[in-house]
Amino acid sequence: MKIEKINDNQIRCTLNSSDLTDRQLNVGELAYGSAKARNLFREMMQQAFNDFGFEAEDNPLMVEAIPLSGDSIMLIITKVQDPEELDTRFAKFSPSSEEDFSEEEAPAPETLEGAPAPTASESPEAPQAPGQTRFFRFPTLDAATGAAQVIGDSFDGHSSLYRDPVSRGFFLAINGQGYRTEEFSRILNTLSEFGARVKANDAREAYFREHYDTVIDGLAVQVLKSL
């Protein structure tokens, strides 16, 4: 059982198949809140308190379960400061909120969108312009995991994974800092085979951080590759 602190109000608990087997639990029992599931929850909260000082006190908790591959499951536990938030949290998102993130045309092979193709006179070691963050949408965590496992050997930079609580889709933000144009372009082209390209602008990731759940911050590709 792995417990990580996301922020002062949120933790992430990852349970693998052996964690569930040792406690004679299955994923279905977690959903229905059996006595064994409640005991596991108390155990997680105690460990979170011991490790991070995370305490619910009198705050209600919202628990979101995300199935992973291999009979594992990720639980995102959030302290709700305002009980009314439980009713209003999703109301502020319209059913078409994701339509604002229109898919982009896939870039030409070996070329970043909006960047000219390298010429023969350009140095092959020309660095990727800093701050080049690109975004991809995946329908499931398994799809994002599969993409990360393919690019994991060629990418070790900054990336974050977000989850839309309405559509339950996943968004990967990946930054090309330190990578040559052609290297990062190959990575983007590979990701396009697994997920849908999302238009990039300066406010996109700030929107994700404010309105979406941060599943993995900073090391998304590295963490997903290891699942």
C-alpha positions as CSV (number, residue, x, y, z in Angstrom):
1,M,0.0,0.0,0.0
2,K,1.5,3.3,-1.1
3,I,0.2,6.6,0.3
4,E,1.3,10.0,-1.1
5,K,0.4,13.5,-0.2
6,I,-0.9,15.6,-3.1
7,N,-1.6,18.7,-1.0
8,D,-2.9,19.7,2.5
9,N,-6.4,18.5,1.5
10,Q,-5.7,15.5,-0.7
11,I,-3.9,12.2,-0.6
12,R,-3.4,9.4,-3.1
13,C,-3.5,5.8,-2.0
14,T,-2.4,3.0,-4.4
15,L,-3.4,-0.5,-3.6
16,N,-2.0,-3.5,-5.6
17,S,-3.5,-6.9,-5.9
18,S,-1.5,-8.3,-2.9
19,D,-2.7,-5.4,-0.7
20,L,-6.3,-6.5,-1.4
21,T,-5.5,-10.2,-1.2
22,D,-3.8,-9.8,2.2
23,R,-7.0,-8.2,3.5
24,Q,-9.3,-10.6,1.7
25,L,-10.8,-7.7,-0.2
26,N,-11.8,-7.3,-3.8
27,V,-12.4,-4.1,-5.7
28,G,-16.1,-4.5,-5.6
29,E,-16.1,-4.5,-1.8
30,L,-14.4,-1.1,-1.8
31,A,-17.2,0.3,-3.8
32,Y,-19.9,-1.0,-1.5
33,G,-18.1,-0.1,1.7
34,S,-18.0,-3.5,3.4
35,A,-16.7,-3.9,7.0
36,K,-13.3,-5.0,5.6
37,A,-13.3,-2.0,3.3
38,R,-14.0,0.4,6.2
39,N,-11.1,-1.3,8.2
40,L,-8.8,-0.7,5.2
41,F,-9.9,2.9,5.0
42,R,-9.2,3.5,8.7
43,E,-5.8,1.9,8.2
44,M,-5.0,4.2,5.2
45,M,-6.1,7.3,7.2
46,Q,-4.0,6.3,10.2
47,Q,-0.9,5.8,7.9
48,A,-1.6,9.1,6.2
49,F,-1.7,10.8,9.6
50,N,1.5,9.1,10.8
51,D,3.3,9.9,7.5
52,F,2.0,13.4,6.7
53,G,-0.1,14.6,9.5
54,F,-3.1,14.3,7.2
55,E,-6.2,14.4,9.4
56,A,-9.8,14.7,8.4
57,E,-11.0,16.0,11.7
58,D,-14.7,17.0,11.2
59,N,-14.4,17.5,7.4
60,P,-16.3,15.2,5.2
61,L,-14.2,13.1,2.8
62,M,-14.7,12.5,-0.9
63,V,-13.2,9.3,-2.2
64,E,-12.6,8.7,-5.9
65,A,-11.5,5.2,-7.1
66,I,-9.5,4.8,-10.3
67,P,-8.9,1.2,-11.4
68,L,-5.4,0.4,-12.6
69,S,-4.1,-2.5,-14.5
70,G,-3.3,-5.7,-12.8
71,D,-6.2,-5.6,-10.3
72,S,-4.7,-2.6,-8.6
73,I,-6.7,0.6,-7.7
74,M,-5.8,4.2,-6.9
75,L,-7.9,6.1,-4.4
76,I,-7.9,9.9,-4.3
77,I,-9.1,11.1,-0.9
78,T,-10.0,14.8,-0.6
79,K,-11.0,16.7,2.5
80,V,-14.1,18.8,1.6
81,Q,-13.9,22.1,3.5
82,D,-17.4,23.2,2.5
83,P,-20.0,20.4,2.7
84,E,-22.0,22.2,0.0
85,E,-19.1,21.6,-2.3
86,L,-20.1,18.0,-2.6
87,D,-23.3,19.2,-4.3
88,T,-21.9,22.1,-6.3
89,R,-18.5,20.8,-7.3
90,F,-19.7,19.3,-10.5
91,A,-22.4,21.8,-11.2
92,K,-19.9,24.4,-12.4
93,F,-18.8,22.2,-15.2
94,S,-21.1,22.1,-18.2
95,P,-21.5,18.7,-20.0
96,S,-19.6,20.3,-22.9
97,S,-16.8,21.7,-20.9
98,E,-14.3,19.4,-22.6
99,E,-15.3,20.8,-26.0
100,D,-13.2,23.8,-25.3
101,F,-10.2,21.5,-25.6
102,S,-10.4,20.9,-29.4
103,E,-8.0,18.5,-30.8
104,E,-5.1,19.8,-32.9
105,E,-3.9,18.5,-36.2
106,A,-1.0,16.1,-35.6
107,P,2.3,17.7,-36.4
108,A,4.2,16.6,-39.5
109,P,6.7,13.8,-38.6
110,E,9.8,15.1,-36.8
111,T,8.4,18.7,-36.6
112,L,6.8,20.5,-33.7
113,E,3.6,22.3,-34.6
114,G,4.3,25.9,-35.4
115,A,8.0,25.3,-35.7
116,P,9.8,25.1,-39.1
117,A,11.4,21.8,-40.0
118,P,15.2,21.8,-39.3
119,T,17.3,22.6,-42.3
120,A,20.6,20.9,-43.2
121,S,22.5,23.9,-42.0
122,E,21.0,23.7,-38.5
123,S,22.9,21.9,-35.9
124,P,21.4,18.5,-34.9
125,E,22.2,19.5,-31.3
126,A,19.9,22.6,-31.4
127,P,18.0,22.6,-28.1
128,Q,14.2,22.5,-27.9
129,A,12.9,25.9,-26.9
130,P,12.2,26.0,-23.1
131,G,8.7,25.9,-21.8
132,Q,7.3,23.9,-24.7
133,T,4.4,22.1,-22.9
134,R,2.0,20.0,-24.9
135,F,-1.2,18.3,-23.8
136,F,-2.9,15.0,-24.7
137,R,-6.3,13.6,-23.6
138,F,-6.7,9.9,-22.8
139,P,-10.1,8.2,-22.2
140,T,-8.7,6.0,-19.5
141,L,-5.8,5.7,-17.2
142,D,-4.8,2.5,-18.9
143,A,-4.5,4.4,-22.2
144,A,-2.2,7.0,-20.5
145,T,-0.2,4.3,-18.9
146,G,0.3,2.5,-22.2
147,A,1.6,5.7,-23.8
148,A,3.9,6.4,-20.9
149,Q,5.4,2.9,-21.1
150,V,6.2,3.3,-24.8
151,I,7.9,6.7,-24.4
152,G,9.3,6.1,-21.0
153,D,12.7,5.0,-22.2
154,S,13.1,8.2,-24.3
155,F,11.6,10.8,-22.0
156,D,12.6,11.7,-18.5
157,G,11.5,15.3,-18.3
158,H,8.7,17.1,-16.5
159,S,5.1,15.9,-17.0
160,S,1.9,15.9,-15.0
161,L,-1.3,13.9,-15.2
162,Y,-4.7,15.5,-14.5
163,R,-8.2,13.9,-14.3
164,D,-11.4,15.6,-15.3
165,P,-13.9,14.7,-12.5
166,V,-16.8,15.1,-14.9
167,S,-15.8,13.2,-18.0
168,R,-13.3,11.1,-16.0
169,G,-10.8,11.6,-18.8
170,F,-7.1,12.0,-18.2
171,F,-4.9,14.8,-19.5
172,L,-1.1,14.6,-19.8
173,A,0.9,17.8,-19.8
174,I,4.4,17.1,-21.1
175,N,7.3,19.6,-21.3
176,G,10.1,19.6,-23.8
177,Q,12.6,21.5,-21.7
178,G,16.1,20.1,-22.5
179,Y,15.1,18.1,-25.6
180,R,16.1,18.7,-29.2
181,T,13.2,19.6,-31.5
182,E,13.4,16.3,-33.4
183,E,13.5,14.2,-30.2
184,F,10.5,15.9,-28.6
185,S,8.6,15.7,-31.9
186,R,9.1,11.9,-32.0
187,I,7.7,11.7,-28.5
188,L,4.7,13.8,-29.4
189,N,4.0,11.8,-32.5
190,T,4.1,8.6,-30.4
191,L,1.7,10.1,-27.8
192,S,-0.6,11.0,-30.7
193,E,-1.1,7.3,-31.4
194,F,-2.6,6.8,-27.9
195,G,-4.3,10.0,-27.1
196,A,-5.9,13.1,-28.6
197,R,-3.9,16.3,-29.0
198,V,-5.3,19.3,-27.1
199,K,-4.6,22.9,-28.0
200,A,-1.8,24.4,-26.0
201,N,-1.8,27.9,-24.5
202,D,-0.3,29.6,-21.5
203,A,-3.4,29.2,-19.3
204,R,-4.1,25.5,-20.1
205,E,-2.2,23.9,-17.3
206,A,-3.3,26.5,-14.8
207,Y,-6.9,25.6,-15.7
208,F,-6.1,21.9,-15.1
209,R,-4.6,22.6,-11.7
210,E,-7.5,24.7,-10.6
211,H,-10.4,22.6,-11.9
212,Y,-9.1,19.1,-12.3
213,D,-7.7,16.5,-10.0
214,T,-3.9,16.3,-10.0
215,V,-3.2,12.6,-10.2
216,I,0.6,12.8,-10.7
217,D,2.6,16.0,-10.4
218,G,5.9,16.5,-12.2
219,L,6.8,12.8,-12.8
220,A,3.7,11.4,-14.6
221,V,5.5,9.5,-17.4
222,Q,8.0,8.0,-14.9
223,V,5.3,6.9,-12.5
224,L,3.0,5.6,-15.1
225,K,5.8,3.7,-16.8
226,S,6.5,1.8,-13.5
227,L,2.9,0.7,-13.0
